[in-house]
């Protein structure tokens, strides 16, 4: 550390800085944090630890559904339940795993667990849900399972207690709010008849793109839907001026130019 000779006096609460100042013969005082600040910091750490412990202990349910009737999923399920520290039941080709959110979070960092999931490709799909009760967690897991599209990249989702959707794993841990509370967004959902999930996806899509302009095809790829479905969504948004057409983009092949859109709604 080098200080200008013009320094008259220094005050610090960092012990290492104070010692360095003393070695350089800089007049300095060590500021001691008041007891109230120390206690406040300890209380904040304590509350954060309690919160994390509470989240980790929340009830979680996993669903693994057979998509190939000839496949035997039981060996994979048994190994997964061991890693998840779960117990399971089976009915009509669907396996239900009962565990906690903390066990799921730990398993996401486990390479063996992710390898087992990859073995489900083309033979099964998986999801997780969290809730205050097993019924709530199972409902959330079924909702997350419905979002898995076997035609796209092999992945799974987690729908947590607060209706936030995490995934698609293992590719990313994007979080999409499946409920909205901002008055402007509630009004937007009401007018366009779009679900809170789609409104949240639009927000994420808008916030993560480098360019403000996009095409219906860009939206379709992001939403994992057909271009026709994306065009219907854009039609609803355009009708109420939440999206505006700002230009056209020429295609690489012969055909009509693609419309270029920009969002025109508040983001949070």
Rosetta blueprint (number, residue, H / E / L):
1 X L
2 X L
3 X L
4 X L
5 X L
6 X L
7 X L
8 X L
9 X L
10 X E
11 X E
12 X E
13 X L
14 X L
15 X H
16 X H
17 X H
18 X H
19 X H
20 X H
21 X H
22 X H
23 X H
24 X L
25 X L
26 X L
27 X L
28 X E
29 X E
30 X E
31 X L
32 X L
33 X L
34 X L
35 X H
36 X H
37 X H
38 X H
39 X H
40 X H
41 X H
42 X H
43 X H
44 X H
45 X H
46 X H
47 X H
48 X H
49 X H
50 X H
51 X H
52 X H
53 X H
54 X H
55 X H
56 X H
57 X L
58 X L
59 X E
60 X E
61 X E
62 X E
63 X E
64 X E
65 X E
66 X E
67 X L
68 X L
69 X L
70 X L
71 X L
72 X L
73 X L
74 X H
75 X H
76 X H
77 X H
78 X H
79 X H
80 X H
81 X H
82 X H
83 X H
84 X H
85 X L
86 X L
87 X E
88 X E
89 X E
90 X E
91 X E
92 X L
93 X L
94 X E
95 X E
96 X E
97 X E
98 X E
99 X E
100 X E
101 X H
102 X H
103 X H
104 X H
105 X H
106 X H
107 X H
108 X L
109 X L
110 X L
111 X H
112 X H
113 X H
114 X H
115 X H
116 X H
117 X H
118 X H
119 X L
120 X L
121 X L
122 X L
123 X L
124 X E
125 X E
126 X E
127 X E
128 X E
129 X E
130 X E
131 X E
132 X L
133 X L
134 X H
135 X H
136 X H
137 X H
138 X H
139 X H
140 X H
141 X H
142 X H
143 X H
144 X H
145 X H
146 X H
147 X L
148 X L
149 X L
150 X L
151 X L
152 X L
153 X L
154 X L
155 X L
156 X E
157 X E
158 X E
159 X E
160 X L
161 X L
162 X L
163 X L
164 X E
165 X E
166 X E
167 X E
168 X E
169 X E
170 X L
171 X L
172 X L
173 X L
174 X L
175 X E
176 X E
177 X E
178 X L
179 X L
180 X L
181 X L
182 X L
183 X H
184 X H
185 X H
186 X H
187 X H
188 X H
189 X H
190 X H
191 X H
192 X H
193 X L
194 X L
195 X L
196 X H
197 X H
198 X H
199 X H
200 X H
201 X H
202 X H
203 X H
204 X H
205 X H
206 X H
207 X H
208 X H
209 X L
210 X L
211 X L
212 X L
213 X L
214 X E
215 X L
216 X H
217 X H
218 X H
219 X H
220 X H
221 X H
222 X H
223 X H
224 X L
225 X L
226 X L
227 X H
228 X H
229 X H
230 X H
231 X H
232 X H
233 X H
234 X H
235 X H
236 X H
237 X H
238 X H
239 X H
240 X L
241 X L
242 X L
243 X E
244 X E
245 X E
246 X E
247 X E
248 X E
249 X E
250 X L
251 X L
252 X L
253 X L
254 X L
255 X L
256 X L
257 X L
258 X E
259 X E
260 X E
261 X E
262 X E
263 X E
264 X L
265 X L
266 X L
267 X L
268 X L
